[in-house]
Amino acid sequence: MLKRLQAAVISLIASLEGLAWGMPLDQVHAHLGEVHQANTTHPDRFIARNVMLDRLPVSQVTFDLTPEAGLQS
């Protein structure tokens, strides 16, 4: 069940209007609004809260983004 949910979320992010793989943090920030680093043990993991993803209200989205490669997952 968890794998299905992860696959659905990844598919949703891949198809979101305005988001693209490799997108740098400043562009993700411009699209989603306020973005926070998730924690110090995963410095490339970020969280955005209370956002609209393709016109769907989402209470929290977590994504991985590296400075070299941009938005990853």
CHARMM-style PDB file with segment names, atoms N, HN, CA, C and O in Angstrom:
ATOM      1  N   MET     1       0.830  -1.196   0.000  1.00  0.00      PROA
ATOM      2  CA  MET     1       0.000   0.000   0.000  1.00  0.00      PROA
ATOM      3  C   MET     1       0.869   1.253   0.000  1.00  0.00      PROA
ATOM      4  O   MET     1       0.592   2.202  -0.733  1.00  0.00      PROA
ATOM      5  N   LEU     2       1.917   1.259   0.816  1.00  0.00      PROA
ATOM      6  HN  LEU     2       2.143   0.488   1.411  1.00  0.00      PROA
ATOM      7  CA  LEU     2       2.796   2.431   0.892  1.00  0.00      PROA
ATOM      8  C   LEU     2       3.493   2.674  -0.445  1.00  0.00      PROA
ATOM      9  O   LEU     2       3.638   3.820  -0.870  1.00  0.00      PROA
ATOM     10  N   LYS     3       3.921   1.607  -1.103  1.00  0.00      PROA
ATOM     11  HN  LYS     3       3.803   0.676  -0.758  1.00  0.00      PROA
ATOM     12  CA  LYS     3       4.583   1.755  -2.402  1.00  0.00      PROA
ATOM     13  C   LYS     3       3.624   2.354  -3.433  1.00  0.00      PROA
ATOM     14  O   LYS     3       4.033   3.169  -4.260  1.00  0.00      PROA
ATOM     15  N   ARG     4       2.358   1.954  -3.387  1.00  0.00      PROA
ATOM     16  HN  ARG     4       2.026   1.292  -2.716  1.00  0.00      PROA
ATOM     17  CA  ARG     4       1.361   2.523  -4.300  1.00  0.00      PROA
ATOM     18  C   ARG     4       1.170   4.014  -4.036  1.00  0.00      PROA
ATOM     19  O   ARG     4       1.075   4.815  -4.965  1.00  0.00      PROA
ATOM     20  N   LEU     5       1.115   4.368  -2.761  1.00  0.00      PROA
ATOM     21  HN  LEU     5       1.192   3.717  -2.006  1.00  0.00      PROA
ATOM     22  CA  LEU     5       0.957   5.766  -2.402  1.00  0.00      PROA
ATOM     23  C   LEU     5       2.164   6.575  -2.861  1.00  0.00      PROA
ATOM     24  O   LEU     5       2.003   7.665  -3.409  1.00  0.00      PROA
ATOM     25  N   GLN     6       3.366   6.058  -2.646  1.00  0.00      PROA
ATOM     26  HN  GLN     6       3.497   5.172  -2.200  1.00  0.00      PROA
ATOM     27  CA  GLN     6       4.574   6.744  -3.097  1.00  0.00      PROA
ATOM     28  C   GLN     6       4.553   6.914  -4.615  1.00  0.00      PROA
ATOM     29  O   GLN     6       4.879   7.988  -5.120  1.00  0.00      PROA
ATOM     30  N   ALA     7       4.177   5.877  -5.339  1.00  0.00      PROA
ATOM     31  HN  ALA     7       3.912   5.004  -4.929  1.00  0.00      PROA
ATOM     32  CA  ALA     7       4.113   5.963  -6.797  1.00  0.00      PROA
ATOM     33  C   ALA     7       3.093   7.008  -7.239  1.00  0.00      PROA
ATOM     34  O   ALA     7       3.333   7.749  -8.192  1.00  0.00      PROA
ATOM     35  N   ALA     8       1.964   7.067  -6.554  1.00  0.00      PROA
ATOM     36  HN  ALA     8       1.768   6.465  -5.780  1.00  0.00      PROA
ATOM     37  CA  ALA     8       0.940   8.060  -6.895  1.00  0.00      PROA
ATOM     38  C   ALA     8       1.439   9.469  -6.647  1.00  0.00      PROA
ATOM     39  O   ALA     8       1.207  10.367  -7.456  1.00  0.00      PROA
ATOM     40  N   VAL     9       2.121   9.665  -5.536  1.00  0.00      PROA
ATOM     41  HN  VAL     9       2.310   8.935  -4.878  1.00  0.00      PROA
ATOM     42  CA  VAL     9       2.658  10.996  -5.217  1.00  0.00      PROA
ATOM     43  C   VAL     9       3.717  11.397  -6.231  1.00  0.00      PROA
ATOM     44  O   VAL     9       3.733  12.538  -6.692  1.00  0.00      PROA
ATOM     45  N   ILE    10       4.597  10.474  -6.579  1.00  0.00      PROA
ATOM     46  HN  ILE    10       4.584   9.547  -6.204  1.00  0.00      PROA
ATOM     47  CA  ILE    10       5.632  10.776  -7.571  1.00  0.00      PROA
ATOM     48  C   ILE    10       4.993  11.114  -8.910  1.00  0.00      PROA
ATOM     49  O   ILE    10       5.420  12.054  -9.579  1.00  0.00      PROA
ATOM     50  N   SER    11       3.989  10.369  -9.301  1.00  0.00      PROA
ATOM     51  HN  SER    11       3.642   9.605  -8.757  1.00  0.00      PROA
ATOM     52  CA  SER    11       3.289  10.658 -10.553  1.00  0.00      PROA
ATOM     53  C   SER    11       2.625  12.021 -10.503  1.00  0.00      PROA
ATOM     54  O   SER    11       2.642  12.764 -11.485  1.00  0.00      PROA
ATOM     55  N   LEU    12       2.042  12.348  -9.363  1.00  0.00      PROA
ATOM     56  HN  LEU    12       2.028  11.744  -8.566  1.00  0.00      PROA
ATOM     57  CA  LEU    12       1.393  13.642  -9.208  1.00  0.00      PROA
ATOM     58  C   LEU    12       2.406  14.764  -9.344  1.00  0.00      PROA
ATOM     59  O   LEU    12       2.161  15.735 -10.061  1.00  0.00      PROA
ATOM     60  N   ILE    13       3.538  14.646  -8.669  1.00  0.00      PROA
ATOM     61  HN  ILE    13       3.737  13.858  -8.086  1.00  0.00      PROA
ATOM     62  CA  ILE    13       4.566  15.690  -8.749  1.00  0.00      PROA
ATOM     63  C   ILE    13       5.107  15.798 -10.160  1.00  0.00      PROA
ATOM     64  O   ILE    13       5.349  16.901 -10.650  1.00  0.00      PROA
ATOM     65  N   ALA    14       5.297  14.672 -10.813  1.00  0.00      PROA
ATOM     66  HN  ALA    14       5.099  13.776 -10.415  1.00  0.00      PROA
ATOM     67  CA  ALA    14       5.830  14.696 -12.177  1.00  0.00      PROA
ATOM     68  C   ALA    14       4.898  15.428 -13.133  1.00  0.00      PROA
ATOM     69  O   ALA    14       5.348  15.989 -14.132  1.00  0.00      PROA
ATOM     70  N   SER    15       3.612  15.427 -12.837  1.00  0.00      PROA
ATOM     71  HN  SER    15       3.246  14.971 -12.026  1.00  0.00      PROA
ATOM     72  CA  SER    15       2.649  16.018 -13.750  1.00  0.00      PROA
ATOM     73  C   SER    15       2.127  17.371 -13.279  1.00  0.00      PROA
ATOM     74  O   SER    15       1.236  17.940 -13.910  1.00  0.00      PROA
ATOM     75  N   LEU    16       2.658  17.885 -12.199  1.00  0.00      PROA
ATOM     76  HN  LEU    16       3.381  17.423 -11.687  1.00  0.00      PROA
ATOM     77  CA  LEU    16       2.154  19.145 -11.671  1.00  0.00      PROA
ATOM     78  C   LEU    16       2.500  20.311 -12.577  1.00  0.00      PROA
ATOM     79  O   LEU    16       3.625  20.444 -13.061  1.00  0.00      PROA
ATOM     80  N   GLU    17       1.528  21.126 -12.784  1.00  0.00      PROA
ATOM     81  HN  GLU    17       0.615  21.018 -12.390  1.00  0.00      PROA
ATOM     82  CA  GLU    17       1.710  22.311 -13.595  1.00  0.00      PROA
ATOM     83  C   GLU    17       2.757  23.213 -12.942  1.00  0.00      PROA
ATOM     84  O   GLU    17       2.618  23.585 -11.777  1.00  0.00      PROA
ATOM     85  N   GLY    18       3.793  23.561 -13.684  1.00  0.00      PROA
ATOM     86  HN  GLY    18       3.906  23.259 -14.630  1.00  0.00      PROA
ATOM     87  CA  GLY    18       4.798  24.480 -13.187  1.00  0.00      PROA
ATOM     88  C   GLY    18       5.999  23.833 -12.535  1.00  0.00      PROA
ATOM     89  O   GLY    18       7.035  24.488 -12.418  1.00  0.00      PROA
ATOM     90  N   LEU    19       5.921  22.573 -12.101  1.00  0.00      PROA
ATOM     91  HN  LEU    19       5.080  22.041 -12.197  1.00  0.00      PROA
ATOM     92  CA  LEU    19       7.063  21.890 -11.510  1.00  0.00      PROA
ATOM     93  C   LEU    19       7.696  20.974 -12.546  1.00  0.00      PROA
ATOM     94  O   LEU    19       7.001  20.363 -13.357  1.00  0.00      PROA
ATOM     95  N   ALA    20       9.023  20.884 -12.511  1.00  0.00      PROA
ATOM     96  HN  ALA    20       9.588  21.381 -11.852  1.00  0.00      PROA
ATOM     97  CA  ALA    20       9.730  20.016 -13.452  1.00  0.00      PROA
ATOM     98  C   ALA    20      10.948  19.422 -12.772  1.00  0.00      PROA
ATOM     99  O   ALA    20      11.554  20.048 -11.903  1.00  0.00      PROA
ATOM    100  N   TRP    21      11.304  18.203 -13.175  1.00  0.00      PROA
ATOM    101  HN  TRP    21      10.812  17.695 -13.882  1.00  0.00      PROA
ATOM    102  CA  TRP    21      12.508  17.570 -12.639  1.00  0.00      PROA
ATOM    103  C   TRP    21      13.709  18.459 -12.951  1.00  0.00      PROA
ATOM    104  O   TRP    21      13.820  18.995 -14.055  1.00  0.00      PROA
ATOM    105  N   GLY    22      14.601  18.615 -11.988  1.00  0.00      PROA
ATOM    106  HN  GLY    22      14.511  18.180 -11.092  1.00  0.00      PROA
ATOM    107  CA  GLY    22      15.797  19.414 -12.169  1.00  0.00      PROA
ATOM    108  C   GLY    22      15.613  20.885 -11.832  1.00  0.00      PROA
ATOM    109  O   GLY    22      16.574  21.654 -11.868  1.00  0.00      PROA
ATOM    110  N   MET    23      14.399  21.280 -11.507  1.00  0.00      PROA
ATOM    111  HN  MET    23      13.619  20.655 -11.478  1.00  0.00      PROA
ATOM    112  CA  MET    23      14.110  22.673 -11.182  1.00  0.00      PROA
ATOM    113  C   MET    23      14.884  23.099  -9.929  1.00  0.00      PROA
ATOM    114  O   MET    23      14.881  22.367  -8.940  1.00  0.00      PROA
ATOM    115  N   PRO    24      15.553  24.275  -9.946  1.00  0.00      PROA
ATOM    116  CA  PRO    24      16.282  24.733  -8.762  1.00  0.00      PROA
ATOM    117  C   PRO    24      15.340  25.188  -7.645  1.00  0.00      PROA
ATOM    118  O   PRO    24      14.162  25.458  -7.877  1.00  0.00      PROA
ATOM    119  N   LEU    25      15.883  25.265  -6.434  1.00  0.00      PROA
ATOM    120  HN  LEU    25      16.840  25.045  -6.245  1.00  0.00      PROA
ATOM    121  CA  LEU    25      15.090  25.596  -5.249  1.00  0.00      PROA
ATOM    122  C   LEU    25      14.363  26.925  -5.388  1.00  0.00      PROA
ATOM    123  O   LEU    25      13.209  27.025  -4.973  1.00  0.00      PROA
ATOM    124  N   ASP    26      14.991  27.944  -5.953  1.00  0.00      PROA
ATOM    125  HN  ASP    26      15.929  27.862  -6.290  1.00  0.00      PROA
ATOM    126  CA  ASP    26      14.314  29.242  -6.050  1.00  0.00      PROA
ATOM    127  C   ASP    26      13.072  29.167  -6.939  1.00  0.00      PROA
ATOM    128  O   ASP    26      12.094  29.870  -6.683  1.00  0.00      PROA
ATOM    129  N   GLN    27      13.093  28.340  -7.965  1.00  0.00      PROA
ATOM    130  HN  GLN    27      13.888  27.770  -8.174  1.00  0.00      PROA
ATOM    131  CA  GLN    27      11.907  28.180  -8.817  1.00  0.00      PROA
ATOM    132  C   GLN    27      10.824  27.372  -8.105  1.00  0.00      PROA
ATOM    133  O   GLN    27       9.638  27.675  -8.234  1.00  0.00      PROA
ATOM    134  N   VAL    28      11.224  26.346  -7.354  1.00  0.00      PROA
ATOM    135  HN  VAL    28      12.188  26.099  -7.249  1.00  0.00      PROA
ATOM    136  CA  VAL    28      10.255  25.581  -6.568  1.00  0.00      PROA
ATOM    137  C   VAL    28       9.613  26.511  -5.538  1.00  0.00      PROA
ATOM    138  O   VAL    28       8.401  26.474  -5.328  1.00  0.00      PROA
ATOM    139  N   HSD    29      10.430  27.338  -4.902  1.00  0.00      PROA
ATOM    140  HN  HSD    29      11.415  27.368  -5.072  1.00  0.00      PROA
ATOM    141  CA  HSD    29       9.945  28.306  -3.916  1.00  0.00      PROA
ATOM    142  C   HSD    29       8.953  29.277  -4.574  1.00  0.00      PROA
ATOM    143  O   HSD    29       7.918  29.592  -3.986  1.00  0.00      PROA
ATOM    144  N   ALA    30       9.257  29.745  -5.764  1.00  0.00      PROA
ATOM    145  HN  ALA    30      10.098  29.489  -6.241  1.00  0.00      PROA
ATOM    146  CA  ALA    30       8.356  30.667  -6.465  1.00  0.00      PROA
ATOM    147  C   ALA    30       7.023  29.995  -6.795  1.00  0.00      PROA
ATOM    148  O   ALA    30       5.983  30.653  -6.795  1.00  0.00      PROA
ATOM    149  N   HSD    31       7.045  28.703  -7.074  1.00  0.00      PROA
ATOM    150  HN  HSD    31       7.890  28.168  -7.074  1.00  0.00      PROA
ATOM    151  CA  HSD    31       5.828  27.990  -7.435  1.00  0.00      PROA
ATOM    152  C   HSD    31       4.998  27.593  -6.208  1.00  0.00      PROA
ATOM    153  O   HSD    31       3.773  27.716  -6.213  1.00  0.00      PROA
ATOM    154  N   LEU    32       5.680  27.115  -5.152  1.00  0.00      PROA
ATOM    155  HN  LEU    32       6.676  27.016  -5.148  1.00  0.00      PROA
ATOM    156  CA  LEU    32       4.969  26.584  -3.985  1.00  0.00      PROA
ATOM    157  C   LEU    32       4.823  27.579  -2.842  1.00  0.00      PROA
ATOM    158  O   LEU    32       3.981  27.390  -1.964  1.00  0.00      PROA
ATOM    159  N   GLY    33       5.617  28.620  -2.840  1.00  0.00      PROA
ATOM    160  HN  GLY    33       6.302  28.774  -3.553  1.00  0.00      PROA
ATOM    161  CA  GLY    33       5.617  29.544  -1.710  1.00  0.00      PROA
ATOM    162  C   GLY    33       6.710  29.175  -0.729  1.00  0.00      PROA
ATOM    163  O   GLY    33       7.782  28.721  -1.127  1.00  0.00      PROA
ATOM    164  N   GLU    34       6.444  29.367   0.538  1.00  0.00      PROA
ATOM    165  HN  GLU    34       5.573  29.736   0.861  1.00  0.00      PROA
ATOM    166  CA  GLU    34       7.453  29.138   1.570  1.00  0.00      PROA
ATOM    167  C   GLU    34       7.852  27.667   1.634  1.00  0.00      PROA
ATOM    168  O   GLU    34       7.003  26.783   1.748  1.00  0.00      PROA
ATOM    169  N   VAL    35       9.158  27.422   1.559  1.00  0.00      PROA
ATOM    170  HN  VAL    35       9.848  28.140   1.466  1.00  0.00      PROA
ATOM    171  CA  VAL    35       9.728  26.077   1.572  1.00  0.00      PROA
ATOM    172  C   VAL    35      10.746  26.003   2.695  1.00  0.00      PROA
ATOM    173  O   VAL    35      11.556  26.915   2.863  1.00  0.00      PROA
ATOM    174  N   HSD    36      10.712  24.911   3.473  1.00  0.00      PROA
ATOM    175  HN  HSD    36      10.055  24.170   3.337  1.00  0.00      PROA
ATOM    176  CA  HSD    36      11.626  24.738   4.606  1.00  0.00      PROA
ATOM    177  C   HSD    36      12.432  23.463   4.439  1.00  0.00      PROA
ATOM    178  O   HSD    36      11.955  22.480   3.871  1.00  0.00      PROA
ATOM    179  N   GLN    37      13.662  23.490   4.944  1.00  0.00      PROA
ATOM    180  HN  GLN    37      14.049  24.288   5.405  1.00  0.00      PROA
ATOM    181  CA  GLN    37      14.466  22.275   4.993  1.00  0.00      PROA
ATOM    182  C   GLN    37      13.821  21.334   6.004  1.00  0.00      PROA
ATOM    183  O   GLN    37      13.458  21.764   7.098  1.00  0.00      PROA
ATOM    184  N   ALA    38      13.674  20.055   5.653  1.00  0.00      PROA
ATOM    185  HN  ALA    38      13.969  19.706   4.764  1.00  0.00      PROA
ATOM    186  CA  ALA    38      12.970  19.101   6.507  1.00  0.00      PROA
ATOM    187  C   ALA    38      13.687  18.895   7.834  1.00  0.00      PROA
ATOM    188  O   ALA    38      13.075  19.028   8.894  1.00  0.00      PROA
ATOM    189  N   ASN    39      14.973  18.573   7.789  1.00  0.00      PROA
ATOM    190  HN  ASN    39      15.470  18.465   6.928  1.00  0.00      PROA
ATOM    191  CA  ASN    39      15.760  18.409   9.006  1.00  0.00      PROA
ATOM    192  C   ASN    39      17.238  18.357   8.642  1.00  0.00      PROA
ATOM    193  O   ASN    39      17.596  18.312   7.465  1.00  0.00      PROA
ATOM    194  N   THR    40      18.087  18.362   9.656  1.00  0.00      PROA
ATOM    195  HN  THR    40      17.796  18.399  10.612  1.00  0.00      PROA
ATOM    196  CA  THR    40      19.517  18.417   9.407  1.00  0.00      PROA
ATOM    197  C   THR    40      20.103  17.077   8.967  1.00  0.00      PROA
ATOM    198  O   THR    40      21.181  17.047   8.374  1.00  0.00      PROA
ATOM    199  N   THR    41      19.416  15.971   9.246  1.00  0.00      PROA
ATOM    200  HN  THR    41      18.540  15.996   9.728  1.00  0.00      PROA
ATOM    201  CA  THR    41      19.945  14.676   8.820  1.00  0.00      PROA
ATOM    202  C   THR    41      19.725  14.435   7.330  1.00  0.00      PROA
ATOM    203  O   THR    41      20.405  13.601   6.732  1.00  0.00      PROA
ATOM    204  N   HSD    42      18.781  15.155   6.723  1.00  0.00      PROA
ATOM    205  HN  HSD    42      18.228  15.832   7.208  1.00  0.00      PROA
ATOM    206  CA  HSD    42      18.528  15.068   5.277  1.00  0.00      PROA
ATOM    207  C   HSD    42      18.542  16.491   4.711  1.00  0.00      PROA
ATOM    208  O   HSD    42      17.482  17.073   4.482  1.00  0.00      PROA
ATOM    209  N   PRO    43      19.729  17.052   4.485  1.00  0.00      PROA
ATOM    210  CA  PRO    43      19.795  18.455   4.059  1.00  0.00      PROA
ATOM    211  C   PRO    43      19.199  18.736   2.689  1.00  0.00      PROA
ATOM    212  O   PRO    43      18.915  19.891   2.373  1.00  0.00      PROA
ATOM    213  N   ASP    44      19.001  17.709   1.867  1.00  0.00      PROA
ATOM    214  HN  ASP    44      19.231  16.770   2.124  1.00  0.00      PROA
ATOM    215  CA  ASP    44      18.422  17.916   0.539  1.00  0.00      PROA
ATOM    216  C   ASP    44      16.922  17.655   0.505  1.00  0.00      PROA
ATOM    217  O   ASP    44      16.326  17.630  -0.572  1.00  0.00      PROA
ATOM    218  N   ARG    45      16.300  17.458   1.673  1.00  0.00      PROA
ATOM    219  HN  ARG    45      16.784  17.478   2.548  1.00  0.00      PROA
ATOM    220  CA  ARG    45      14.863  17.203   1.753  1.00  0.00      PROA
ATOM    221  C   ARG    45      14.168  18.475   2.242  1.00  0.00      PROA
ATOM    222  O   ARG    45      14.582  19.076   3.234  1.00  0.00      PROA
ATOM    223  N   PHE    46      13.122  18.873   1.545  1.00  0.00      PROA
ATOM    224  HN  PHE    46      12.786  18.385   0.739  1.00  0.00      PROA
ATOM    225  CA  PHE    46      12.403  20.101   1.847  1.00  0.00      PROA
ATOM    226  C   PHE    46      10.917  19.819   2.003  1.00  0.00      PROA
ATOM    227  O   PHE    46      10.402  18.816   1.508  1.00  0.00      PROA
ATOM    228  N   ILE    47      10.234  20.729   2.706  1.00  0.00      PROA
ATOM    229  HN  ILE    47      10.653  21.543   3.108  1.00  0.00      PROA
ATOM    230  CA  ILE    47       8.799  20.617   2.959  1.00  0.00      PROA
ATOM    231  C   ILE    47       8.130  21.942   2.623  1.00  0.00      PROA
ATOM    232  O   ILE    47       8.646  23.014   2.939  1.00  0.00      PROA
ATOM    233  N   ALA    48       6.985  21.852   1.984  1.00  0.00      PROA
ATOM    234  HN  ALA    48       6.565  20.981   1.727  1.00  0.00      PROA
ATOM    235  CA  ALA    48       6.118  23.015   1.776  1.00  0.00      PROA
ATOM    236  C   ALA    48       4.756  22.643   2.360  1.00  0.00      PROA
ATOM    237  O   ALA    48       4.266  21.533   2.153  1.00  0.00      PROA
ATOM    238  N   ARG    49       4.160  23.563   3.080  1.00  0.00      PROA
ATOM    239  HN  ARG    49       4.558  24.465   3.248  1.00  0.00      PROA
ATOM    240  CA  ARG    49       2.877  23.277   3.739  1.00  0.00      PROA
ATOM    241  C   ARG    49       1.765  24.159   3.176  1.00  0.00      PROA
ATOM    242  O   ARG    49       1.983  25.295   2.756  1.00  0.00      PROA
ATOM    243  N   ASN    50       0.560  23.578   3.187  1.00  0.00      PROA
ATOM    244  HN  ASN    50       0.383  22.655   3.528  1.00  0.00      PROA
ATOM    245  CA  ASN    50      -0.653  24.290   2.759  1.00  0.00      PROA
ATOM    246  C   ASN    50      -0.480  24.927   1.386  1.00  0.00      PROA
ATOM    247  O   ASN    50      -0.585  26.142   1.221  1.00  0.00      PROA
ATOM    248  N   VAL    51      -0.209  24.065   0.406  1.00  0.00      PROA
ATOM    249  HN  VAL    51      -0.124  23.078   0.540  1.00  0.00      PROA
ATOM    250  CA  VAL    51       0.013  24.531  -0.959  1.00  0.00      PROA
ATOM    251  C   VAL    51      -1.078  23.998  -1.875  1.00  0.00      PROA
ATOM    252  O   VAL    51      -1.822  23.084  -1.519  1.00  0.00      PROA
ATOM    253  N   MET    52      -1.154  24.579  -3.040  1.00  0.00      PROA
ATOM    254  HN  MET    52      -0.550  25.321  -3.329  1.00  0.00      PROA
ATOM    255  CA  MET    52      -2.048  24.099  -4.084  1.00  0.00      PROA
ATOM    256  C   MET    52      -1.181  23.403  -5.120  1.00  0.00      PROA
ATOM    257  O   MET    52      -0.303  24.028  -5.715  1.00  0.00      PROA
ATOM    258  N   LEU    53      -1.418  22.124  -5.337  1.00  0.00      PROA
ATOM    259  HN  LEU    53      -2.131  21.617  -4.853  1.00  0.00      PROA
ATOM    260  CA  LEU    53      -0.701  21.360  -6.353  1.00  0.00      PROA
ATOM    261  C   LEU    53      -1.662  21.035  -7.473  1.00  0.00      PROA
ATOM    262  O   LEU    53      -2.544  20.187  -7.335  1.00  0.00      PROA
ATOM    263  N   ASP    54      -1.478  21.719  -8.579  1.00  0.00      PROA
ATOM    264  HN  ASP    54      -0.762  22.408  -8.692  1.00  0.00      PROA
ATOM    265  CA  ASP    54      -2.356  21.539  -9.733  1.00  0.00      PROA
ATOM    266  C   ASP    54      -3.819  21.741  -9.337  1.00  0.00      PROA
ATOM    267  O   ASP    54      -4.694  20.960  -9.709  1.00  0.00      PROA
ATOM    268  N   ARG    55      -4.058  22.795  -8.584  1.00  0.00      PROA
ATOM    269  HN  ARG    55      -3.347  23.430  -8.281  1.00  0.00      PROA
ATOM    270  CA  ARG    55      -5.376  23.202  -8.087  1.00  0.00      PROA
ATOM    271  C   ARG    55      -5.958  22.268  -7.039  1.00  0.00      PROA
ATOM    272  O   ARG    55      -7.154  22.329  -6.755  1.00  0.00      PROA
ATOM    273  N   LEU    56      -5.133  21.407  -6.460  1.00  0.00      PROA
ATOM    274  HN  LEU    56      -4.162  21.358  -6.691  1.00  0.00      PROA
ATOM    275  CA  LEU    56      -5.569  20.533  -5.374  1.00  0.00      PROA
ATOM    276  C   LEU    56      -4.925  21.014  -4.077  1.00  0.00      PROA
ATOM    277  O   LEU    56      -3.705  21.170  -4.024  1.00  0.00      PROA
ATOM    278  N   PRO    57      -5.717  21.255  -3.025  1.00  0.00      PROA
ATOM    279  CA  PRO    57      -5.123  21.688  -1.761  1.00  0.00      PROA
ATOM    280  C   PRO    57      -4.388  20.527  -1.094  1.00  0.00      PROA
ATOM    281  O   PRO    57      -4.940  19.436  -0.949  1.00  0.00      PROA
ATOM    282  N   VAL    58      -3.143  20.768  -0.690  1.00  0.00      PROA
ATOM    283  HN  VAL    58      -2.695  21.654  -0.807  1.00  0.00      PROA
ATOM    284  CA  VAL    58      -2.312  19.749  -0.047  1.00  0.00      PROA
ATOM    285  C   VAL    58      -1.767  20.349   1.239  1.00  0.00      PROA
ATOM    286  O   VAL    58      -1.209  21.446   1.234  1.00  0.00      PROA
ATOM    287  N   SER    59      -1.930  19.620   2.347  1.00  0.00      PROA
ATOM    288  HN  SER    59      -2.383  18.729   2.351  1.00  0.00      PROA
ATOM    289  CA  SER    59      -1.470  20.152   3.634  1.00  0.00      PROA
ATOM    290  C   SER    59       0.047  20.142   3.750  1.00  0.00      PROA
ATOM    291  O   SER    59       0.621  21.022   4.391  1.00  0.00      PROA
ATOM    292  N   GLN    60       0.712  19.149   3.135  1.00  0.00      PROA
ATOM    293  HN  GLN    60       0.246  18.434   2.614  1.00  0.00      PROA
ATOM    294  CA  GLN    60       2.174  19.105   3.190  1.00  0.00      PROA
ATOM    295  C   GLN    60       2.718  18.298   2.024  1.00  0.00      PROA
ATOM    296  O   GLN    60       2.192  17.232   1.704  1.00  0.00      PROA
ATOM    297  N   VAL    61       3.764  18.799   1.389  1.00  0.00      PROA
ATOM    298  HN  VAL    61       4.191  19.665   1.648  1.00  0.00      PROA
ATOM    299  CA  VAL    61       4.473  18.065   0.349  1.00  0.00      PROA
ATOM    300  C   VAL    61       5.942  18.047   0.731  1.00  0.00      PROA
ATOM    301  O   VAL    61       6.509  19.067   1.126  1.00  0.00      PROA
ATOM    302  N   THR    62       6.554  16.870   0.607  1.00  0.00      PROA
ATOM    303  HN  THR    62       6.094  16.042   0.287  1.00  0.00      PROA
ATOM    304  CA  THR    62       7.971  16.691   0.902  1.00  0.00      PROA
ATOM    305  C   THR    62       8.671  16.331  -0.396  1.00  0.00      PROA
ATOM    306  O   THR    62       8.184  15.493  -1.155  1.00  0.00      PROA
ATOM    307  N   PHE    63       9.813  16.960  -0.656  1.00  0.00      PROA
ATOM    308  HN  PHE    63      10.208  17.641  -0.040  1.00  0.00      PROA
ATOM    309  CA  PHE    63      10.532  16.678  -1.892  1.00  0.00      PROA
ATOM    310  C   PHE    63      12.025  16.753  -1.651  1.00  0.00      PROA
ATOM    311  O   PHE    63      12.487  17.406  -0.715  1.00  0.00      PROA
ATOM    312  N   ASP    64      12.776  16.072  -2.514  1.00  0.00      PROA
ATOM    313  HN  ASP    64      12.401  15.542  -3.274  1.00  0.00      PROA
ATOM    314  CA  ASP    64      14.234  16.079  -2.466  1.00  0.00      PROA
ATOM    315  C   ASP    64      14.746  16.960  -3.587  1.00  0.00      PROA
ATOM    316  O   ASP    64      14.274  16.888  -4.722  1.00  0.00      PROA
ATOM    317  N   LEU    65      15.720  17.793  -3.253  1.00  0.00      PROA
ATOM    318  HN  LEU    65      16.103  17.852  -2.331  1.00  0.00      PROA
ATOM    319  CA  LEU    65      16.270  18.730  -4.213  1.00  0.00      PROA
ATOM    320  C   LEU    65      17.736  18.941  -3.882  1.00  0.00      PROA
ATOM    321  O   LEU    65      18.069  19.302  -2.754  1.00  0.00      PROA
ATOM    322  N   THR    66      18.618  18.719  -4.852  1.00  0.00      PROA
ATOM    323  HN  THR    66      18.347  18.425  -5.769  1.00  0.00      PROA
ATOM    324  CA  THR    66      20.046  18.946  -4.641  1.00  0.00      PROA
ATOM    325  C   THR    66      20.473  20.191  -5.394  1.00  0.00      PROA
ATOM    326  O   THR    66      19.900  20.510  -6.436  1.00  0.00      PROA
ATOM    327  N   PRO    67      21.471  20.900  -4.885  1.00  0.00      PROA
ATOM    328  CA  PRO    67      21.944  22.095  -5.588  1.00  0.00      PROA
ATOM    329  C   PRO    67      22.472  21.788  -6.987  1.00  0.00      PROA
ATOM    330  O   PRO    67      22.338  22.604  -7.899  1.00  0.00      PROA
ATOM    331  N   GLU    68      23.075  20.601  -7.155  1.00  0.00      PROA
ATOM    332  HN  GLU    68      23.184  19.938  -6.414  1.00  0.00      PROA
ATOM    333  CA  GLU    68      23.663  20.255  -8.452  1.00  0.00      PROA
ATOM    334  C   GLU    68      22.615  19.809  -9.474  1.00  0.00      PROA
ATOM    335  O   GLU    68      22.698  20.166 -10.649  1.00  0.00      PROA
ATOM    336  N   ALA    69      21.628  19.027  -9.020  1.00  0.00      PROA
ATOM    337  HN  ALA    69      21.561  18.738  -8.065  1.00  0.00      PROA
ATOM    338  CA  ALA    69      20.682  18.410  -9.953  1.00  0.00      PROA
ATOM    339  C   ALA    69      19.275  18.980  -9.880  1.00  0.00      PROA
ATOM    340  O   ALA    69      18.445  18.652 -10.727  1.00  0.00      PROA
ATOM    341  N   GLY    70      18.981  19.820  -8.902  1.00  0.00      PROA
ATOM    342  HN  GLY    70      19.656  20.086  -8.214  1.00  0.00      PROA
ATOM    343  CA  GLY    70      17.651  20.396  -8.775  1.00  0.00      PROA
ATOM    344  C   GLY    70      16.645  19.412  -8.195  1.00  0.00      PROA
ATOM    345  O   GLY    70      17.017  18.496  -7.462  1.00  0.00      PROA
ATOM    346  N   LEU    71      15.370  19.602  -8.524  1.00  0.00      PROA
ATOM    347  HN  LEU    71      15.068  20.346  -9.120  1.00  0.00      PROA
ATOM    348  CA  LEU    71      14.274  18.775  -8.000  1.00  0.00      PROA
ATOM    349  C   LEU    71      14.451  17.328  -8.443  1.00  0.00      PROA
ATOM    350  O   LEU    71      14.559  17.038  -9.635  1.00  0.00      PROA
ATOM    351  N   GLN    72      14.481  16.418  -7.455  1.00  0.00      PROA
ATOM    352  HN  GLN    72      14.394  16.654  -6.488  1.00  0.00      PROA
ATOM    353  CA  GLN    72      14.730  15.011  -7.741  1.00  0.00      PROA
ATOM    354  C   GLN    72      13.529  14.114  -7.495  1.00  0.00      PROA
ATOM    355  O   GLN    72      13.239  13.237  -8.310  1.00  0.00      PROA
ATOM    356  N   SER    73      12.831  14.315  -6.395  1.00  0.00      PROA
ATOM    357  HN  SER    73      13.067  15.027  -5.734  1.00  0.00      PROA
ATOM    358  CA  SER    73      11.690  13.445  -6.077  1.00  0.00      PROA
ATOM    359  C   SER    73      10.763  14.150  -5.136  1.00  0.00      PROA
ATOM    360  OT1 SER    73       9.739  13.591  -4.743  1.00  0.00      PROA
TER     361      SER     73
END
